[in-house]
Amino acid sequence: METINKVIDFCMKVLSLIAAIALGFLLLGICYSTLSRVAFNKPLTNLVEYSTYSLVYVTFFGAPEILKKKGHINLDIITTMISEKANRVLSMVVNIAGALISAVITYYGALVAIDNFVNNIKIMDSMGTPQYLLTATIPIGMFFMTIQFIRNFYGDYKEKNSIA
């Protein structure tokens, strides 16, 4: 089990690295586009499309690692009003719900990505980008979200039983 967790952690770190690189290129692209527009009166025409696409990568590839570090938003107003035991149970319920929702999105996202690939569907943009390059990010990211929600549930379950 420890080896599987290490492989999953490595994959999530690679996805986070891809998200960070996409964000870095987005930042550099916007700076270059601004400079080229002001200095040379030649803005980068495809930058809006690239930035839209990179945000999809950043969102879905960065989310599993953030979930692992419990960096997502929590509703403190609720969790501070209930006991620690109830908090742990609530966290377990949220993790199960998150895992189920992520699994459904993974499944249907994979169906869409495969359909886009098989039918060679292209986005109606100036570059003719294959749509599967964008839609494939959704099932990949959500697959690791599903795994991380399950891991978080297991961690909360072990903690709950050690307290009780």
C-alpha positions as a Markdown table, in Angstrom:
| # | Residue | x | y | z |
|---|---|---|---|---|
| 1 | Met | 0.0 | 0.0 | 0.0 |
| 2 | Glu | 2.9 | 2.4 | 0.8 |
| 3 | Thr | 4.3 | 1.9 | -2.7 |
| 4 | Ile | 1.0 | 2.7 | -4.3 |
| 5 | Asn | 0.7 | 5.9 | -2.2 |
| 6 | Lys | 4.2 | 6.9 | -3.3 |
| 7 | Val | 3.3 | 6.4 | -6.9 |
| 8 | Ile | 0.1 | 8.4 | -6.5 |
| 9 | Asp | 2.0 | 11.2 | -4.7 |
| 10 | Phe | 4.6 | 11.3 | -7.5 |
| 11 | Cys | 1.8 | 11.5 | -10.2 |
| 12 | Met | 0.1 | 14.3 | -8.3 |
| 13 | Lys | 3.4 | 16.2 | -8.0 |
| 14 | Val | 4.0 | 15.8 | -11.7 |
| 15 | Leu | 0.5 | 17.2 | -12.4 |
| 16 | Ser | 1.2 | 20.1 | -10.1 |
| 17 | Leu | 4.4 | 20.7 | -11.9 |
| 18 | Ile | 2.6 | 20.8 | -15.2 |
| 19 | Ala | 0.1 | 23.3 | -13.7 |
| 20 | Ala | 2.9 | 25.5 | -12.4 |
| 21 | Ile | 4.7 | 25.5 | -15.7 |
| 22 | Ala | 1.4 | 26.4 | -17.5 |
| 23 | Leu | 0.9 | 29.2 | -15.0 |
| 24 | Gly | 4.4 | 30.4 | -15.6 |
| 25 | Phe | 4.0 | 30.4 | -19.4 |
| 26 | Leu | 0.8 | 32.3 | -18.9 |
| 27 | Leu | 2.5 | 34.9 | -16.9 |
| 28 | Leu | 5.4 | 35.2 | -19.4 |
| 29 | Gly | 2.9 | 35.3 | -22.3 |
| 30 | Ile | 0.9 | 38.1 | -20.8 |
| 31 | Cys | 4.0 | 40.1 | -20.1 |
| 32 | Tyr | 5.4 | 39.5 | -23.6 |
| 33 | Ser | 2.0 | 40.4 | -25.2 |
| 34 | Thr | 1.8 | 43.6 | -23.2 |
| 35 | Leu | 5.4 | 44.6 | -24.1 |
| 36 | Ser | 4.9 | 43.7 | -27.8 |
| 37 | Arg | 1.7 | 45.7 | -28.0 |
| 38 | Val | 3.2 | 48.8 | -26.4 |
| 39 | Ala | 6.7 | 48.7 | -27.9 |
| 40 | Phe | 6.1 | 47.2 | -31.3 |
| 41 | Asn | 2.3 | 47.5 | -31.8 |
| 42 | Lys | 2.1 | 43.8 | -32.5 |
| 43 | Pro | 0.1 | 42.0 | -29.8 |
| 44 | Leu | 0.1 | 38.2 | -29.6 |
| 45 | Thr | -3.1 | 37.2 | -31.2 |
| 46 | Asn | -3.5 | 33.7 | -29.7 |
| 47 | Leu | -2.8 | 34.7 | -26.2 |
| 48 | Val | -6.4 | 34.7 | -25.0 |
| 49 | Glu | -6.9 | 31.2 | -26.3 |
| 50 | Tyr | -3.6 | 30.0 | -24.7 |
| 51 | Ser | -4.5 | 31.6 | -21.4 |
| 52 | Thr | -8.0 | 30.0 | -21.4 |
| 53 | Tyr | -6.5 | 26.6 | -22.1 |
| 54 | Ser | -3.8 | 27.0 | -19.5 |
| 55 | Leu | -6.3 | 27.8 | -16.9 |
| 56 | Val | -8.0 | 24.5 | -17.5 |
| 57 | Tyr | -4.7 | 22.7 | -16.9 |
| 58 | Val | -3.9 | 24.8 | -13.8 |
| 59 | Thr | -7.3 | 24.1 | -12.3 |
| 60 | Phe | -7.6 | 20.3 | -12.9 |
| 61 | Phe | -3.9 | 19.4 | -12.5 |
| 62 | Gly | -3.3 | 21.5 | -9.4 |
| 63 | Ala | -6.5 | 20.6 | -7.5 |
| 64 | Pro | -5.4 | 17.1 | -6.3 |
| 65 | Glu | -2.2 | 18.3 | -4.6 |
| 66 | Ile | -4.1 | 21.2 | -3.0 |
| 67 | Leu | -6.7 | 18.7 | -1.7 |
| 68 | Lys | -3.9 | 16.6 | -0.3 |
| 69 | Lys | -2.5 | 19.6 | 1.6 |
| 70 | Lys | -6.1 | 20.4 | 2.7 |
| 71 | Gly | -5.7 | 23.8 | 1.1 |
| 72 | His | -9.2 | 24.2 | -0.2 |
| 73 | Ile | -11.7 | 26.5 | 1.4 |
| 74 | Asn | -13.4 | 25.3 | 4.6 |
| 75 | Leu | -16.6 | 26.6 | 6.2 |
| 76 | Asp | -15.1 | 27.5 | 9.6 |
| 77 | Ile | -18.4 | 29.0 | 10.7 |
| 78 | Ile | -19.9 | 25.4 | 10.9 |
| 79 | Thr | -16.8 | 23.5 | 12.0 |
| 80 | Thr | -16.1 | 25.7 | 15.0 |
| 81 | Met | -19.6 | 25.3 | 16.3 |
| 82 | Ile | -19.6 | 21.5 | 16.5 |
| 83 | Ser | -17.5 | 19.0 | 18.6 |
| 84 | Glu | -14.3 | 17.5 | 17.3 |
| 85 | Lys | -16.0 | 14.1 | 16.9 |
| 86 | Ala | -18.8 | 15.6 | 14.9 |
| 87 | Asn | -16.2 | 17.5 | 12.9 |
| 88 | Arg | -14.4 | 14.3 | 12.0 |
| 89 | Val | -17.7 | 12.7 | 11.0 |
| 90 | Leu | -18.6 | 15.7 | 8.9 |
| 91 | Ser | -15.2 | 15.6 | 7.2 |
| 92 | Met | -15.7 | 11.9 | 6.4 |
| 93 | Val | -19.1 | 12.6 | 4.9 |
| 94 | Val | -17.6 | 15.5 | 2.8 |
| 95 | Asn | -14.8 | 13.2 | 1.6 |
| 96 | Ile | -17.2 | 10.4 | 0.6 |
| 97 | Ala | -19.4 | 13.0 | -1.3 |
| 98 | Gly | -16.3 | 14.5 | -2.9 |
| 99 | Ala | -15.0 | 11.1 | -4.0 |
| 100 | Leu | -18.4 | 10.1 | -5.5 |
| 101 | Ile | -18.8 | 13.4 | -7.4 |
| 102 | Ser | -15.2 | 13.3 | -8.6 |
| 103 | Ala | -15.6 | 9.6 | -9.7 |
| 104 | Val | -18.7 | 10.6 | -11.7 |
| 105 | Ile | -16.9 | 13.5 | -13.3 |
| 106 | Thr | -13.9 | 11.3 | -14.1 |
| 107 | Tyr | -16.2 | 8.7 | -15.8 |
| 108 | Tyr | -18.1 | 11.2 | -18.0 |
| 109 | Gly | -15.1 | 13.3 | -18.6 |
| 110 | Ala | -13.2 | 10.3 | -19.9 |
| 111 | Leu | -16.2 | 9.4 | -22.2 |
| 112 | Val | -16.1 | 13.0 | -23.6 |
| 113 | Ala | -12.3 | 13.0 | -24.0 |
| 114 | Ile | -12.3 | 9.6 | -25.8 |
| 115 | Asp | -15.1 | 10.8 | -28.0 |
| 116 | Asn | -13.2 | 14.0 | -28.9 |
| 117 | Phe | -10.1 | 12.0 | -29.7 |
| 118 | Val | -11.8 | 9.3 | -31.8 |
| 119 | Asn | -13.9 | 11.8 | -33.8 |
| 120 | Asn | -10.9 | 14.2 | -34.1 |
| 121 | Ile | -13.0 | 17.1 | -32.9 |
| 122 | Lys | -11.3 | 20.5 | -33.0 |
| 123 | Ile | -12.0 | 23.7 | -31.2 |
| 124 | Met | -13.2 | 26.5 | -33.4 |
| 125 | Asp | -10.2 | 28.8 | -32.7 |
| 126 | Ser | -7.5 | 30.3 | -34.8 |
| 127 | Met | -5.2 | 27.3 | -34.1 |
| 128 | Gly | -7.6 | 24.4 | -34.7 |
| 129 | Thr | -6.7 | 22.9 | -31.3 |
| 130 | Pro | -7.8 | 19.3 | -30.9 |
| 131 | Gln | -10.5 | 19.4 | -28.2 |
| 132 | Tyr | -9.2 | 16.2 | -26.4 |
| 133 | Leu | -6.1 | 18.1 | -25.3 |
| 134 | Leu | -8.4 | 20.2 | -23.1 |
| 135 | Thr | -11.1 | 17.7 | -22.2 |
| 136 | Ala | -8.5 | 15.0 | -21.2 |
| 137 | Thr | -7.3 | 17.2 | -18.3 |
| 138 | Ile | -10.7 | 16.8 | -16.6 |
| 139 | Pro | -10.8 | 13.0 | -16.1 |
| 140 | Ile | -7.1 | 12.9 | -15.3 |
| 141 | Gly | -7.3 | 15.6 | -12.6 |
| 142 | Met | -10.6 | 14.3 | -11.2 |
| 143 | Phe | -9.3 | 10.7 | -11.1 |
| 144 | Phe | -6.6 | 11.9 | -8.7 |
| 145 | Met | -9.1 | 14.0 | -6.8 |
| 146 | Thr | -11.2 | 10.8 | -6.3 |
| 147 | Ile | -8.2 | 8.9 | -5.0 |
| 148 | Gln | -7.2 | 11.8 | -2.6 |
| 149 | Phe | -10.8 | 12.1 | -1.3 |
| 150 | Ile | -10.6 | 8.4 | -0.5 |
| 151 | Arg | -7.2 | 8.8 | 1.2 |
| 152 | Asn | -8.5 | 11.7 | 3.2 |
| 153 | Phe | -11.5 | 9.7 | 4.3 |
| 154 | Tyr | -9.3 | 6.8 | 5.3 |
| 155 | Gly | -7.1 | 9.2 | 7.3 |
| 156 | Asp | -10.1 | 10.7 | 9.1 |
| 157 | Tyr | -11.5 | 7.3 | 9.8 |
| 158 | Lys | -8.2 | 6.1 | 11.4 |
| 159 | Glu | -8.1 | 9.3 | 13.4 |
| 160 | Lys | -11.7 | 9.0 | 14.5 |
| 161 | Asn | -11.1 | 5.4 | 15.7 |
| 162 | Ser | -8.0 | 6.3 | 17.5 |
| 163 | Ile | -9.8 | 9.1 | 19.5 |
| 164 | Ala | -12.9 | 7.1 | 20.3 |
